[in-house]
């Protein structure tokens, strides 16, 4: 448990104190002895852990230090570590993107497409990079018959992704006439390719593994194609997932 607590960001003395308190409630003097923390240090360590909400102290004499709930403590430590990791990940993504930008190279973390060819290639990322789940919102401007060559290519990649174990949940407009391939995929894989019908003018988007987002800027006229954005940002993906499930569940 010592190594695990350290990996979650705890200092050496903090780790020793938490490991002991996970097993029993102790006075400061007992805790100092069992955790191997100098008595001159134990008060400040306990105070810091109390301020973080990791441990508690009662009013007995002598006062006993204890952990109220082990799973709650571990949950707090995991959440803190995840938040720290996410900040680091976003900083590294930004760092890499800025380097690519200065050298006039595209970055995989934020890709912009402004042509139909860009649209075709960037859309493929949704299906090629998906590992677990893709949530799709196809709004009222969706035209299944337009750009059929590209759509056929995407539909074939959806089939391949499903064979890898990816689950698709797709919102189609109420009166949208599905293509033959999509109908076949849904019929043959009803659990892996789920469809619901909702009329919405929310942005056309894919949320991939709650990590990546593809957003298309399209209008009713299929020739009015504003562009496509592919963004690797978990917070954005999480926000759009909530919107997706509000539409899906209602």
VOGUVO-500344 format. One record per atom (N, C-alpha, C): residue in one letter; x, y, z; residue number from 1. Coordinates in steps of 0.02 Angstrom, whole numbers. Layout:
<sites>
> A, X, Y, Z, NUM .
...
</sites>
This chain:
<sites>
> X, 41, -60, 0, 1 .
> X, 0, 0, 0, 1 .
> X, 43, 63, 0, 1 .
> X, 104, 58, 29, 2 .
> X, 148, 116, 31, 2 .
> X, 163, 143, -39, 2 .
> X, 182, 98, -85, 3 .
> X, 198, 120, -153, 3 .
> X, 137, 149, -188, 3 .
> X, 79, 118, -177, 4 .
> X, 18, 143, -208, 4 .
> X, 1, 213, -185, 4 .
> X, 7, 225, -119, 5 .
> X, -7, 292, -93, 5 .
> X, 42, 343, -119, 5 .
> X, 105, 323, -125, 6 .
> X, 155, 369, -153, 6 .
> X, 138, 385, -226, 6 .
> X, 117, 335, -262, 7 .
> X, 99, 346, -333, 7 .
> X, 39, 392, -340, 7 .
> X, -2, 397, -288, 8 .
> X, -59, 442, -289, 8 .
> X, -40, 512, -266, 8 .
> X, 24, 524, -255, 9 .
> X, 47, 592, -241, 9 .
> X, 62, 608, -169, 9 .
> X, 59, 559, -125, 10 .
> X, 72, 571, -54, 10 .
> X, 148, 575, -41, 10 .
> X, 167, 620, 7, 11 .
> X, 236, 625, 28, 11 .
> X, 255, 566, 72, 11 .
> X, 319, 561, 88, 12 .
> X, 344, 504, 126, 12 .
> X, 310, 497, 194, 12 .
> X, 309, 552, 233, 13 .
> X, 278, 549, 299, 13 .
> X, 202, 541, 294, 13 .
> X, 172, 575, 246, 14 .
> X, 99, 569, 236, 14 .
> X, 80, 496, 221, 14 .
> X, 121, 464, 178, 15 .
> X, 108, 395, 161, 15 .
> X, 111, 349, 222, 15 .
> X, 161, 359, 263, 16 .
> X, 169, 318, 323, 16 .
> X, 111, 327, 371, 16 .
> X, 89, 389, 379, 17 .
> X, 33, 404, 425, 17 .
> X, -31, 373, 399, 17 .
> X, -46, 381, 335, 18 .
> X, -108, 354, 307, 18 .
> X, -108, 278, 309, 18 .
> X, -52, 248, 295, 19 .
> X, -49, 174, 295, 19 .
> X, -68, 147, 364, 19 .
> X, -42, 179, 417, 20 .
> X, -57, 156, 485, 20 .
> X, -130, 171, 503, 20 .
> X, -155, 231, 486, 21 .
> X, -223, 250, 504, 21 .
> X, -276, 211, 466, 21 .
> X, -258, 182, 410, 22 .
> X, -306, 139, 375, 22 .
> X, -322, 76, 415, 22 .
> X, -278, 60, 463, 23 .
> X, -287, -1, 502, 23 .
> X, -316, 12, 572, 23 .
> X, -300, 71, 601, 24 .
> X, -323, 83, 670, 24 .
> X, -323, 157, 687, 24 .
> X, -361, 175, 740, 25 .
> X, -364, 243, 765, 25 .
> X, -310, 251, 819, 25 .
> X, -273, 307, 818, 26 .
> X, -216, 314, 864, 26 .
> X, -210, 385, 889, 26 .
> X, -179, 392, 948, 27 .
> X, -160, 458, 972, 27 .
> X, -100, 482, 933, 27 .
> X, -84, 547, 939, 28 .
> X, -27, 574, 903, 28 .
> X, 38, 538, 923, 28 .
> X, 47, 525, 986, 29 .
> X, 108, 492, 1008, 29 .
> X, 111, 420, 981, 29 .
> X, 55, 384, 985, 30 .
> X, 54, 315, 958, 30 .
> X, 65, 316, 882, 30 .
> X, 35, 364, 849, 31 .
> X, 42, 369, 776, 31 .
> X, 114, 383, 758, 31 .
> X, 146, 428, 795, 32 .
> X, 216, 444, 782, 32 .
> X, 259, 382, 786, 32 .
> X, 247, 342, 838, 33 .
> X, 288, 282, 849, 33 .
> X, 275, 229, 796, 33 .
> X, 211, 215, 782, 34 .
> X, 195, 160, 734, 34 .
> X, 210, 179, 662, 34 .
> X, 203, 243, 646, 35 .
> X, 217, 264, 577, 35 .
> X, 290, 280, 565, 35 .
> X, 329, 285, 619, 36 .
> X, 400, 300, 611, 36 .
> X, 411, 372, 591, 36 .
> X, 367, 417, 614, 37 .
> X, 372, 488, 599, 37 .
> X, 394, 524, 663, 37 .
> X, 448, 564, 661, 38 .
> X, 470, 599, 721, 38 .
> X, 412, 637, 754, 38 .
> X, 410, 635, 821, 39 .
> X, 354, 667, 857, 39 .
> X, 351, 742, 842, 39 .
> X, 408, 773, 830, 40 .
> X, 409, 844, 813, 40 .
> X, 378, 859, 746, 40 .
> X, 370, 808, 704, 41 .
> X, 341, 817, 637, 41 .
> X, 267, 795, 634, 41 .
> X, 247, 753, 680, 42 .
> X, 182, 720, 673, 42 .
> X, 125, 770, 674, 42 .
> X, 131, 823, 715, 43 .
> X, 76, 871, 720, 43 .
> X, 63, 906, 654, 43 .
> X, 116, 929, 622, 44 .
> X, 108, 965, 558, 44 .
> X, 83, 919, 503, 44 .
> X, 105, 855, 503, 45 .
> X, 82, 808, 453, 45 .
> X, 7, 795, 462, 45 .
> X, -14, 783, 524, 46 .
> X, -85, 771, 539, 46 .
> X, -127, 832, 522, 46 .
> X, -102, 891, 538, 47 .
> X, -139, 952, 523, 47 .
> X, -150, 960, 448, 47 .
> X, -97, 947, 410, 48 .
> X, -102, 952, 337, 48 .
> X, -152, 903, 308, 48 .
> X, -152, 841, 332, 49 .
> X, -198, 790, 308, 49 .
> X, -270, 806, 327, 49 .
> X, -279, 835, 387, 50 .
> X, -346, 856, 408, 50 .
> X, -372, 911, 364, 50 .
> X, -330, 960, 346, 51 .
> X, -351, 1015, 304, 51 .
> X, -370, 992, 234, 51 .
> X, -339, 939, 212, 52 .
> X, -356, 911, 146, 52 .
> X, -419, 867, 148, 52 .
> X, -444, 854, 209, 53 .
> X, -504, 813, 217, 53 .
> X, -490, 739, 214, 53 .
> X, -428, 719, 224, 54 .
> X, -410, 649, 219, 54 .
> X, -419, 611, 285, 54 .
> X, -408, 645, 342, 55 .
> X, -414, 612, 407, 55 .
> X, -454, 656, 455, 55 .
> X, -474, 627, 511, 56 .
> X, -513, 663, 562, 56 .
> X, -480, 655, 630, 56 .
> X, -504, 695, 678, 57 .
> X, -478, 692, 746, 57 .
> X, -537, 701, 794, 57 .
> X, -543, 658, 845, 58 .
> X, -599, 665, 892, 58 .
> X, -580, 707, 952, 58 .
> X, -626, 714, 1000, 59 .
> X, -615, 757, 1058, 59 .
> X, -599, 719, 1122, 59 .
> X, -580, 655, 1115, 60 .
> X, -563, 616, 1174, 60 .
> X, -496, 639, 1203, 60 .
> X, -479, 612, 1261, 61 .
> X, -414, 627, 1292, 61 .
> X, -376, 562, 1304, 61 .
> X, -320, 551, 1271, 62 .
> X, -293, 595, 1219, 62 .
> X, -335, 591, 1154, 62 .
> X, -329, 642, 1112, 63 .
> X, -366, 642, 1049, 63 .
> X, -342, 585, 1004, 63 .
> X, -390, 555, 971, 64 .
> X, -373, 501, 924, 64 .
> X, -380, 526, 852, 64 .
> X, -332, 507, 811, 65 .
> X, -333, 524, 740, 65 .
> X, -358, 462, 702, 65 .
> X, -403, 472, 653, 66 .
> X, -431, 415, 619, 66 .
> X, -453, 433, 548, 66 .
> X, -464, 381, 509, 67 .
> X, -492, 388, 441, 67 .
> X, -565, 367, 444, 67 .
> X, -609, 412, 425, 68 .
> X, -681, 398, 430, 68 .
> X, -702, 341, 385, 68 .
> X, -678, 343, 323, 69 .
> X, -699, 293, 274, 69 .
> X, -642, 282, 224, 69 .
> X, -617, 221, 222, 70 .
> X, -558, 206, 180, 70 .
> X, -572, 217, 106, 70 .
> X, -631, 194, 83, 71 .
> X, -645, 201, 11, 71 .
> X, -655, 275, -8, 71 .
> X, -683, 315, 38, 72 .
> X, -690, 387, 24, 72 .
> X, -622, 420, 19, 72 .
> X, -576, 400, 63, 73 .
> X, -508, 427, 60, 73 .
> X, -475, 409, -6, 73 .
> X, -478, 346, -25, 74 .
> X, -447, 324, -88, 74 .
> X, -478, 360, -147, 74 .
> X, -544, 370, -144, 75 .
> X, -579, 405, -198, 75 .
> X, -553, 477, -205, 75 .
> X, -544, 511, -148, 76 .
> X, -518, 579, -150, 76 .
> X, -447, 582, -179, 76 .
> X, -406, 534, -159, 77 .
> X, -337, 532, -183, 77 .
> X, -335, 518, -258, 77 .
> X, -378, 473, -281, 78 .
> X, -380, 457, -353, 78 .
> X, -403, 517, -393, 78 .
> X, -456, 551, -368, 79 .
> X, -481, 610, -403, 79 .
> X, -429, 664, -408, 79 .
> X, -393, 676, -354, 80 .
> X, -339, 726, -354, 80 .
> X, -285, 708, -404, 80 .
> X, -266, 644, -405, 81 .
> X, -215, 622, -452, 81 .
> X, -239, 629, -525, 81 .
> X, -302, 611, -537, 82 .
> X, -328, 617, -605, 82 .
> X, -330, 690, -628, 82 .
> X, -349, 735, -583, 83 .
> X, -350, 806, -601, 83 .
> X, -280, 832, -616, 83 .
> X, -231, 810, -576, 84 .
> X, -162, 830, -588, 84 .
> X, -138, 803, -655, 84 .
> X, -153, 739, -668, 85 .
> X, -132, 708, -731, 85 .
> X, -165, 743, -791, 85 .
> X, -229, 761, -783, 86 .
> X, -264, 793, -838, 86 .
> X, -234, 862, -854, 86 .
> X, -216, 899, -801, 87 .
> X, -183, 963, -812, 87 .
> X, -117, 954, -849, 87 .
> X, -79, 903, -828, 88 .
> X, -16, 890, -861, 88 .
> X, -26, 870, -934, 88 .
> X, -76, 828, -946, 89 .
> X, -90, 806, -1015, 89 .
> X, -108, 865, -1059, 89 .
> X, -151, 910, -1034, 90 .
> X, -172, 968, -1073, 90 .
> X, -113, 1015, -1086, 90 .
> X, -70, 1023, -1036, 91 .
> X, -10, 1065, -1045, 91 .
> X, 36, 1036, -1099, 91 .
> X, 45, 969, -1097, 92 .
> X, 88, 937, -1147, 92 .
> X, 58, 941, -1217, 92 .
> X, -9, 933, -1221, 93 .
> X, -42, 940, -1286, 93 .
> X, -33, 1010, -1314, 93 .
> X, -42, 1059, -1271, 94 .
> X, -33, 1128, -1293, 94 .
> X, 39, 1142, -1314, 94 .
> X, 86, 1114, -1276, 95 .
> X, 156, 1123, -1292, 95 .
> X, 172, 1093, -1361, 95 .
> X, 148, 1031, -1372, 96 .
> X, 161, 999, -1437, 96 .
> X, 128, 1036, -1494, 96 .
> X, 66, 1060, -1482, 97 .
> X, 30, 1096, -1534, 97 .
> X, 64, 1162, -1552, 97 .
> X, 90, 1197, -1502, 98 .
> X, 124, 1260, -1515, 98 .
> X, 188, 1250, -1555, 98 .
> X, 224, 1196, -1540, 99 .
> X, 284, 1181, -1579, 99 .
> X, 266, 1167, -1652, 99 .
> X, 214, 1125, -1662, 100 .
> X, 193, 1110, -1730, 100 .
> X, 171, 1174, -1767, 100 .
> X, 137, 1218, -1730, 101 .
> X, 112, 1279, -1761, 101 .
> X, 170, 1323, -1784, 101 .
> X, 222, 1329, -1743, 102 .
> X, 279, 1371, -1762, 102 .
> X, 316, 1343, -1823, 102 .
> X, 309, 1278, -1834, 103 .
> X, 343, 1247, -1891, 103 .
> X, 295, 1233, -1949, 103 .
> X, 235, 1263, -1943, 104 .
> X, 185, 1257, -1997, 104 .
> X, 166, 1185, -2011, 104 .
> X, 158, 1145, -1956, 105 .
> X, 137, 1076, -1963, 105 .
> X, 69, 1068, -1929, 105 .
> X, 29, 1021, -1952, 106 .
> X, -35, 1009, -1919, 106 .
> X, -24, 971, -1854, 106 .
> X, -69, 981, -1807, 107 .
> X, -65, 945, -1743, 107 .
> X, -124, 899, -1736, 107 .
> X, -112, 840, -1711, 108 .
> X, -166, 791, -1703, 108 .
> X, -214, 810, -1647, 108 .
> X, -192, 854, -1601, 109 .
> X, -234, 871, -1543, 109 .
> X, -288, 922, -1561, 109 .
> X, -277, 961, -1613, 110 .
> X, -326, 1010, -1635, 110 .
> X, -320, 1017, -1711, 110 .
> X, -362, 981, -1745, 111 .
> X, -357, 979, -1818, 111 .
> X, -417, 1016, -1849, 111 .
> X, -403, 1059, -1897, 112 .
> X, -455, 1097, -1930, 112 .
> X, -457, 1078, -2004, 112 .
> X, -517, 1064, -2030, 113 .
> X, -525, 1049, -2101, 113 .
> X, -573, 1098, -2132, 113 .
> X, -556, 1123, -2192, 114 .
> X, -599, 1173, -2224, 114 .
> X, -622, 1152, -2294, 114 .
> X, -605, 1092, -2315, 115 .
> X, -627, 1067, -2380, 115 .
> X, -663, 1000, -2371, 115 .
> X, -698, 979, -2423, 116 .
> X, -732, 914, -2420, 116 .
> X, -683, 856, -2412, 116 .
> X, -624, 863, -2440, 117 .
> X, -572, 811, -2432, 117 .
> X, -549, 808, -2359, 117 .
> X, -541, 867, -2329, 118 .
> X, -525, 869, -2257, 118 .
> X, -579, 835, -2217, 118 .
> X, -641, 851, -2234, 119 .
> X, -699, 822, -2199, 119 .
> X, -696, 746, -2202, 119 .
> X, -682, 719, -2260, 120 .
> X, -680, 646, -2269, 120 .
> X, -625, 615, -2225, 120 .
> X, -566, 644, -2226, 121 .
> X, -510, 615, -2190, 121 .
> X, -516, 624, -2115, 121 .
> X, -539, 682, -2093, 122 .
> X, -545, 695, -2021, 122 .
> X, -601, 653, -1991, 122 .
> X, -656, 646, -2028, 123 .
> X, -711, 604, -2003, 123 .
> X, -688, 533, -1991, 123 .
> X, -643, 509, -2032, 124 .
> X, -618, 441, -2024, 124 .
> X, -585, 430, -1955, 124 .
> X, -558, 484, -1927, 125 .
> X, -526, 477, -1862, 125 .
> X, -575, 453, -1808, 125 .
> X, -638, 473, -1814, 126 .
> X, -688, 451, -1765, 126 .
> X, -691, 375, -1762, 126 .
> X, -687, 344, -1820, 127 .
> X, -697, 271, -1825, 127 .
> X, -631, 233, -1817, 127 .
> X, -577, 261, -1841, 128 .
> X, -512, 227, -1838, 128 .
> X, -482, 230, -1768, 128 .
> X, -494, 285, -1732, 129 .
> X, -463, 294, -1666, 129 .
> X, -507, 272, -1608, 129 .
> X, -571, 259, -1621, 130 .
> X, -617, 239, -1567, 130 .
> X, -595, 171, -1538, 130 .
> X, -597, 167, -1472, 131 .
> X, -580, 104, -1438, 131 .
> X, -639, 73, -1402, 131 .
> X, -685, 115, -1377, 132 .
> X, -741, 89, -1338, 132 .
> X, -809, 112, -1363, 132 .
> X, -817, 178, -1374, 133 .
> X, -884, 203, -1387, 133 .
> X, -881, 268, -1428, 133 .
> X, -928, 274, -1474, 134 .
> X, -936, 336, -1512, 134 .
> X, -1009, 358, -1505, 134 .
> X, -1018, 420, -1483, 135 .
> X, -1084, 450, -1478, 135 .
> X, -1091, 500, -1535, 135 .
> X, -1144, 493, -1576, 136 .
> X, -1151, 536, -1634, 136 .
> X, -1218, 574, -1631, 136 .
> X, -1214, 639, -1645, 137 .
> X, -1275, 679, -1654, 137 .
> X, -1277, 701, -1726, 137 .
> X, -1326, 675, -1763, 138 .
> X, -1339, 695, -1832, 138 .
> X, -1401, 739, -1830, 138 .
> X, -1392, 803, -1842, 139 .
> X, -1448, 850, -1831, 139 .
> X, -1495, 853, -1891, 139 .
> X, -1543, 898, -1888, 140 .
> X, -1596, 901, -1939, 140 .
> X, -1569, 920, -2008, 140 .
> X, -1507, 943, -2011, 141 .
> X, -1477, 961, -2076, 141 .
> X, -1443, 902, -2109, 141 .
> X, -1444, 844, -2076, 142 .
> X, -1410, 785, -2103, 142 .
> X, -1443, 763, -2168, 142 .
> X, -1401, 754, -2219, 143 .
> X, -1425, 733, -2285, 143 .
> X, -1389, 669, -2304, 143 .
> X, -1420, 611, -2291, 144 .
> X, -1385, 547, -2303, 144 .
> X, -1367, 533, -2375, 144 .
> X, -1402, 565, -2422, 145 .
> X, -1389, 551, -2493, 145 .
> X, -1333, 595, -2521, 145 .
> X, -1317, 650, -2488, 146 .
> X, -1264, 693, -2513, 146 .
> X, -1196, 665, -2495, 146 .
> X, -1146, 680, -2538, 147 .
> X, -1077, 657, -2525, 147 .
> X, -1076, 582, -2511, 147 .
> X, -1113, 544, -2552, 148 .
> X, -1123, 473, -2538, 148 .
> X, -1058, 432, -2540, 148 .
> X, -1011, 452, -2583, 149 .
> X, -948, 414, -2587, 149 .
> X, -912, 415, -2519, 149 .
> X, -907, 474, -2489, 150 .
> X, -874, 480, -2424, 150 .
> X, -914, 443, -2370, 150 .
> X, -980, 451, -2372, 151 .
> X, -1022, 419, -2321, 151 .
> X, -1016, 343, -2325, 151 .
> X, -1011, 316, -2385, 152 .
> X, -1002, 243, -2392, 152 .
> X, -936, 222, -2360, 152 .
> X, -884, 261, -2371, 153 .
> X, -819, 246, -2341, 153 .
> X, -824, 247, -2265, 153 .
> X, -858, 297, -2237, 154 .
> X, -866, 301, -2164, 154 .
> X, -906, 243, -2137, 154 .
> X, -959, 225, -2173, 155 .
> X, -1002, 170, -2150, 155 .
> X, -965, 104, -2148, 155 .
> X, -920, 93, -2195, 156 .
> X, -879, 33, -2195, 156 .
> X, -831, 33, -2135, 156 .
> X, -805, 91, -2118, 157 .
> X, -761, 96, -2061, 157 .
> X, -799, 86, -1995, 157 .
> X, -862, 106, -1993, 158 .
> X, -904, 92, -1935, 158 .
> X, -911, 17, -1925, 158 .
> X, -922, -19, -1979, 159 .
> X, -926, -93, -1975, 159 .
> X, -862, -123, -1946, 159 .
> X, -805, -98, -1969, 160 .
> X, -741, -123, -1945, 160 .
> X, -733, -107, -1871, 160 .
> X, -753, -47, -1851, 161 .
> X, -747, -27, -1781, 161 .
> X, -790, -71, -1736, 161 .
> X, -850, -87, -1759, 162 .
> X, -895, -130, -1721, 162 .
> X, -864, -199, -1712, 162 .
> X, -830, -224, -1763, 163 .
> X, -797, -289, -1757, 163 .
> X, -741, -287, -1706, 163 .
> X, -712, -227, -1694, 164 .
> X, -660, -220, -1642, 164 .
> X, -690, -214, -1573, 164 .
> X, -757, -209, -1569, 165 .
> X, -790, -203, -1504, 165 .
> X, -815, -134, -1487, 165 .
> X, -810, -86, -1534, 166 .
> X, -834, -18, -1521, 166 .
> X, -910, -16, -1524, 166 .
> X, -941, 20, -1478, 167 .
> X, -1013, 29, -1476, 167 .
> X, -1031, 99, -1502, 167 .
> X, -1079, 102, -1547, 168 .
> X, -1102, 166, -1574, 168 .
> X, -1172, 181, -1549, 168 .
> X, -1183, 242, -1527, 169 .
> X, -1250, 267, -1512, 169 .
> X, -1260, 329, -1555, 169 .
> X, -1309, 326, -1599, 170 .
> X, -1318, 379, -1648, 170 .
> X, -1388, 408, -1646, 170 .
> X, -1392, 474, -1645, 171 .
> X, -1456, 509, -1648, 171 .
> X, -1466, 533, -1719, 171 .
> X, -1521, 509, -1750, 172 .
> X, -1540, 530, -1817, 172 .
> X, -1603, 573, -1813, 172 .
> X, -1612, 618, -1862, 173 .
> X, -1675, 654, -1866, 173 .
> X, -1734, 606, -1874, 173 .
> X, -1793, 628, -1853, 174 .
> X, -1852, 584, -1852, 174 .
> X, -1868, 556, -1921, 174 .
> X, -1867, 597, -1972, 175 .
> X, -1888, 575, -2039, 175 .
> X, -1830, 558, -2085, 175 .
> X, -1770, 551, -2057, 176 .
> X, -1711, 536, -2098, 176 .
> X, -1715, 465, -2125, 176 .
> X, -1706, 457, -2190, 177 .
> X, -1707, 392, -2222, 177 .
> X, -1637, 363, -2220, 177 .
> X, -1627, 312, -2180, 178 .
> X, -1560, 284, -2172, 178 .
> X, -1536, 249, -2235, 178 .
> X, -1471, 250, -2245, 179 .
> X, -1443, 215, -2303, 179 .
> X, -1449, 140, -2294, 179 .
> X, -1441, 102, -2348, 180 .
> X, -1446, 30, -2345, 180 .
> X, -1392, 0, -2299, 180 .
> X, -1332, 30, -2302, 181 .
> X, -1278, 3, -2261, 181 .
> X, -1293, 14, -2187, 181 .
> X, -1316, 74, -2169, 182 .
> X, -1332, 89, -2099, 182 .
> X, -1388, 44, -2074, 182 .
> X, -1439, 34, -2115, 183 .
> X, -1493, -11, -2096, 183 .
> X, -1467, -82, -2083, 183 .
> X, -1422, -104, -2126, 184 .
> X, -1394, -171, -2119, 184 .
> X, -1351, -176, -2055, 184 .
> X, -1311, -124, -2042, 185 .
> X, -1269, -124, -1982, 185 .
> X, -1312, -128, -1920, 185 .
> X, -1365, -88, -1919, 186 .
> X, -1411, -86, -1861, 186 .
> X, -1447, -153, -1852, 186 .
> X, -1468, -182, -1907, 187 .
> X, -1505, -246, -1904, 187 .
> X, -1460, -302, -1880, 187 .
> X, -1398, -303, -1903, 188 .
> X, -1352, -358, -1886, 188 .
> X, -1316, -347, -1820, 188 .
> X, -1315, -284, -1796, 189 .
> X, -1279, -269, -1734, 189 .
> X, -1321, -222, -1691, 189 .
> X, -1381, -242, -1670, 190 .
> X, -1426, -196, -1634, 190 .
> X, -1398, -171, -1568, 190 .
> X, -1356, -210, -1536, 191 .
> X, -1327, -188, -1472, 191 .
> X, -1265, -145, -1481, 191 .
> X, -1230, -156, -1536, 192 .
> X, -1169, -118, -1549, 192 .
> X, -1181, -55, -1589, 192 .
> X, -1236, -53, -1627, 193 .
> X, -1253, 8, -1665, 193 .
> X, -1325, 26, -1648, 193 .
> X, -1331, 70, -1598, 194 .
> X, -1397, 89, -1572, 194 .
> X, -1418, 155, -1602, 194 .
> X, -1482, 159, -1619, 195 .
> X, -1510, 219, -1651, 195 .
> X, -1569, 245, -1612, 195 .
> X, -1572, 311, -1605, 196 .
> X, -1632, 344, -1581, 196 .
> X, -1648, 403, -1627, 196 .
> X, -1711, 420, -1629, 197 .
> X, -1734, 473, -1674, 197 .
> X, -1752, 536, -1634, 197 .
> X, -1717, 590, -1648, 198 .
> X, -1731, 654, -1615, 198 .
> X, -1717, 710, -1666, 198 .
> X, -1763, 756, -1672, 199 .
> X, -1751, 816, -1713, 199 .
> X, -1717, 868, -1671, 199 .
> X, -1655, 884, -1688, 200 .
> X, -1617, 934, -1652, 200 .
> X, -1575, 975, -1700, 200 .
> X, -1565, 1039, -1684, 201 .
> X, -1521, 1080, -1724, 201 .
> X, -1454, 1090, -1688, 201 .
> X, -1441, 1047, -1638, 202 .
> X, -1376, 1050, -1605, 202 .
> X, -1321, 1033, -1655, 202 .
> X, -1262, 1056, -1642, 203 .
> X, -1206, 1046, -1688, 203 .
> X, -1196, 972, -1704, 203 .
> X, -1182, 958, -1767, 204 .
> X, -1165, 890, -1789, 204 .
> X, -1098, 872, -1757, 204 .
> X, -1098, 819, -1716, 205 .
> X, -1036, 802, -1682, 205 .
> X, -1030, 728, -1665, 205 .
> X, -969, 706, -1656, 206 .
> X, -953, 639, -1630, 206 .
> X, -913, 649, -1566, 206 .
> X, -929, 608, -1516, 207 .
> X, -889, 607, -1454, 207 .
> X, -857, 538, -1449, 207 .
> X, -792, 536, -1452, 208 .
> X, -756, 473, -1456, 208 .
> X, -723, 456, -1390, 208 .
> X, -747, 402, -1358, 209 .
> X, -718, 376, -1295, 209 .
> X, -716, 429, -1240, 209 .
> X, -760, 478, -1243, 210 .
> X, -763, 535, -1196, 210 .
> X, -693, 565, -1189, 210 .
> X, -656, 568, -1244, 211 .
> X, -589, 598, -1245, 211 .
> X, -580, 646, -1303, 211 .
> X, -612, 629, -1359, 212 .
> X, -602, 667, -1420, 212 .
> X, -670, 689, -1448, 212 .
> X, -669, 744, -1485, 213 .
> X, -731, 771, -1512, 213 .
> X, -721, 792, -1585, 213 .
> X, -768, 772, -1627, 214 .
> X, -770, 797, -1695, 214 .
> X, -832, 840, -1703, 214 .
> X, -824, 901, -1727, 215 .
> X, -880, 947, -1736, 215 .
> X, -881, 970, -1809, 215 .
> X, -939, 964, -1840, 216 .
> X, -947, 987, -1909, 216 .
> X, -991, 1049, -1912, 216 .
> X, -969, 1097, -1950, 217 .
> X, -1007, 1159, -1959, 217 .
> X, -1041, 1156, -2026, 217 .
> X, -1104, 1133, -2025, 218 .
> X, -1141, 1124, -2087, 218 .
> X, -1209, 1159, -2082, 218 .
> X, -1237, 1174, -2140, 219 .
> X, -1303, 1205, -2143, 219 .
> X, -1350, 1160, -2183, 219 .
> X, -1410, 1183, -2193, 220 .
> X, -1460, 1142, -2228, 220 .
> X, -1437, 1127, -2299, 220 .
> X, -1406, 1175, -2331, 221 .
> X, -1379, 1164, -2398, 221 .
> X, -1313, 1126, -2391, 221 .
> X, -1309, 1064, -2418, 222 .
> X, -1249, 1024, -2410, 222 .
> X, -1186, 1056, -2439, 222 .
> X, -1196, 1104, -2485, 223 .
> X, -1139, 1138, -2514, 223 .
> X, -1111, 1192, -2468, 223 .
> X, -1151, 1211, -2418, 224 .
> X, -1130, 1261, -2369, 224 .
> X, -1092, 1226, -2312, 224 .
> X, -1031, 1208, -2326, 225 .
> X, -990, 1172, -2278, 225 .
> X, -940, 1220, -2247, 225 .
> X, -949, 1235, -2183, 226 .
> X, -905, 1284, -2150, 226 .
> X, -838, 1255, -2132, 226 .
> X, -837, 1192, -2111, 227 .
> X, -775, 1162, -2091, 227 .
> X, -786, 1107, -2040, 227 .
> X, -732, 1075, -2020, 228 .
> X, -735, 1021, -1972, 228 .
> X, -677, 1029, -1922, 228 .
> X, -692, 1016, -1858, 229 .
> X, -642, 1022, -1805, 229 .
> X, -635, 955, -1770, 229 .
> X, -574, 934, -1757, 230 .
> X, -561, 874, -1718, 230 .
> X, -519, 896, -1658, 230 .
> X, -547, 887, -1598, 231 .
> X, -515, 913, -1538, 231 .
> X, -507, 858, -1487, 231 .
> X, -446, 850, -1461, 232 .
> X, -434, 803, -1406, 232 .
> X, -437, 843, -1341, 232 .
> X, -494, 840, -1307, 233 .
> X, -503, 876, -1244, 233 .
> X, -557, 840, -1204, 233 .
> X, -537, 811, -1148, 234 .
> X, -584, 769, -1110, 234 .
> X, -640, 810, -1079, 234 .
> X, -626, 871, -1058, 235 .
> X, -679, 911, -1028, 235 .
> X, -732, 930, -1079, 235 .
> X, -711, 948, -1140, 236 .
> X, -758, 962, -1193, 236 .
> X, -798, 900, -1210, 236 .
> X, -764, 843, -1215, 237 .
> X, -798, 780, -1230, 237 .
> X, -849, 762, -1176, 237 .
> X, -830, 775, -1113, 238 .
> X, -876, 761, -1058, 238 .
> X, -938, 806, -1061, 238 .
> X, -927, 870, -1075, 239 .
> X, -984, 917, -1081, 239 .
> X, -1031, 897, -1137, 239 .
> X, -1004, 878, -1194, 240 .
> X, -1046, 859, -1251, 240 .
> X, -1080, 792, -1239, 240 .
> X, -1048, 748, -1201, 241 .
> X, -1079, 683, -1184, 241 .
> X, -1142, 694, -1142, 241 .
> X, -1139, 742, -1096, 242 .
> X, -1198, 757, -1055, 242 .
> X, -1255, 782, -1099, 242 .
> X, -1239, 825, -1147, 243 .
> X, -1291, 849, -1193, 243 .
> X, -1318, 792, -1235, 243 .
> X, -1273, 749, -1259, 244 .
> X, -1295, 692, -1298, 244 .
> X, -1346, 650, -1260, 244 .
> X, -1330, 633, -1197, 245 .
> X, -1374, 588, -1159, 245 .
> X, -1439, 623, -1138, 245 .
> X, -1438, 689, -1133, 246 .
> X, -1502, 723, -1122, 246 .
> X, -1548, 714, -1181, 246 .
> X, -1520, 718, -1242, 247 .
> X, -1559, 706, -1302, 247 .
> X, -1578, 632, -1307, 247 .
> X, -1531, 589, -1294, 248 .
> X, -1541, 516, -1300, 248 .
> X, -1594, 491, -1252, 248 .
> X, -1592, 513, -1190, 249 .
> X, -1638, 488, -1138, 249 .
> X, -1708, 518, -1144, 249 .
> X, -1712, 577, -1173, 250 .
> X, -1777, 610, -1177, 250 .
> X, -1813, 597, -1243, 250 .
</sites>
